[in-house]
Amino acid sequence: MWKKKLSWDQTIPEEIKVSWQAHAYELNSIEDLEFPRCAIISESPVELICFSDASKLAYGFSLYAKQGAQCSLIFAKAKVAPIKGKSLPVLELLAIFLAVNVIPQVLRALMLTNIKSFFLVSDAQVALSWVLNGKAAKKNIFLENRVSDINRAIEEINLKHGVKPKFRYVPLLDNPADFLTRGITVSKFKQIFKFWTCGPEWLNQEKICWPSSPLPCLSNGNRKVVSCMFSDGTASDKIHLPIEVSDYSSLNKAINVLEKVIRFGDKLRHRKTDTVKRAKLLLFSHMQREAFSTEIVYLKQPSNKAAPPRVTALGLFLDEEGLIRTQGRIQNSDVFPYEVKFPILLGKNTHLTKLVIMESHQNCCHMGANSTLSKVRLSGFGSLKGGKR
């Protein structure tokens, strides 16, 4: 009606009237659809996956919360495409723009939830390339402003909510937001209802297994970003510490200062977490990504290639927090706790390792090397060559 420029007093054309009556009649059959009330269990970590899509008719996004092998739709929004015709890649970019501007409202509602990771997913390679490159391929003020707005919004999400969105690409058939952008009948909606409310099947598994696709429109660097060649927790994901560990002379001081920084961030976001645990995790995760980049890449995505020597020699594995732990001769013992049987691997000659050893040396009353090393192990840490440290 807007395209036909009808005024408020004009009679609606018959073809529009018939079409509307058909839609209104069909909506009566939607009352038997049931949505599960429980979407998020607040105690469990959450992965947020946001799918965006566009067509010539509309653009929008759908947001899913994943906990373990369960995935649920928690929010969706769509807008009618501008009357002034825009190309499909531009509309796809507007879908991403809509998502990053609305999602902060959702994050504020989930401020007491432990958000583990956040993914922005699209099936538009051109739009992804614009955002990842930070500029449009052609000089267009509108495009450049939207790309800048998207990247600025992403940085604000990271700053205010402590989670940085990561981009992923999926084929069109794996994108549930596609149903937002095109007309769909109630009968068809009932057929795809599970796909809409729970997302694709590969999301409803314990670990996300992203689909792979050729990406001819992206550069080699951007392909690695969106195709998950390096996934969460691998050496490619740099962990930036807000403190310099080498500035501290004791492990407790480093942990306490980092804990205060994290607590201040939680206060700004109005949420409560175990800040001491997060400080320790951040310190040792940063150290391991600096010292064991090759091992982390292999452990995260084992391949047919030979495992790095340390992986096989020390029986390395990643725990639930993404830390490298070692297996030893006491792993079957019922006497020692999990942290002692599978200690965190310390990097060779890192400052954090020196702080751990110094603390253990003080705790065992400055006894010899063997006593200090035993104390290190009983504290839940393992080294490459303990006797030579």
C-alpha positions, 0 to 999 in steps of 0.5 A: 500500500505504501508503494502504491502511495494510498492515502488513509481515505482511499479504498484498499485495492481488491487484490490487497484485500483478498491477500490480507484476508487469506493471511488473517484466516490462516493465522487462526491455525497457529494457536496450536503451536507451543513454545518451550518456556525454559530457554536458558538455565542460568547456572550453565555457561551460554553460547550465543549464536546470531544468524542474520539474513536478507532478501529483497523483501526484508532483513533480520536476525534470529538469536539462539542460546546454546547450553551443552547439547540444547539450543533454543531461540531467545530473540528474533527481529525483522524489518521491511526492506527499504522501498528505494531498491538496494542491492542484496549485499547491502541488505545483508549488511543491514541485517548484521547492522540491525543485529549488533544494535539490538543484541546489547539490549538482550545482553543487558537482560542476560547480565546475570548469565555466564556468556561463554562465547558469541557468534555472528553468523551470515550466509553473505560472503560479500557483506562479511568481507566488508565488515572484516576488512573494515571498508566496502569494496566500492566508495559509498558513504552509506556503506562505509558508515554502516561498516564503521557502525558495525565494527564500533558496535562490536567493540562496545559489546566487547567493552561493556559485556566482556564478550567479543562477537566472532563471525562465521559463515554458513550456507543458506540452508543452514541459516534459520534467519532465512525464514524471516526474510521471505513469505511463509505460510503457517502450514510451512512454518509448522513443518520447519518449526523445530528448525526455527526454535532450535536451530540447525542440527549441528547446533544441538550437539555437545560441541558446535561443528561448523559446516564447511563451504568454499569462500571465493569472495573472501581473502585467505585471512578472512576465510580462516576467521569465518570458516573456523579453521582456528576456533575458540581457544586456539592459539590464534585467539589472542588473550589480552591481559589488562596487566603485565605479569612481569611487573609482579613479584608474587603470584598472589599480587598478580591474581589480586590485581587482575581480580580487582580489574575483573570485579570492576568490569562486572560491577559496570555490567551489573553481574556477579561471577567468581572473579578470583577463578576468572583471574586465575583462568585468564593468567594461565590461559594467556601463559599457555597460549604463548608457550604452547600454541602448536599443542593447543591448535592440535588439541583443539582440532586433532588431524591426521598429522602426527601429534606434537611430541609434547602431546604424546609424551606428556599425555596432554589434553584440554579441560573444560576451561580450555587449559592444557593438563597433563596425565601422569602415573597417579591418574588412577589414584583415588587419594589425590584430587583431580587438580593433582592427578591432572596438573595444569602445564606450566610454560618453560621460563615464563614469568608466571611459572617463576611466580608459581615456583617462588610461591611453592618454595615459600610455602614449603619453608624454603626447603630444597628443590625436590620439596619445592617441586613436590609442592608445585605438583601438589598445588595442581601444576606440572612442568616440562622439566621440573628438576631443571627449573 
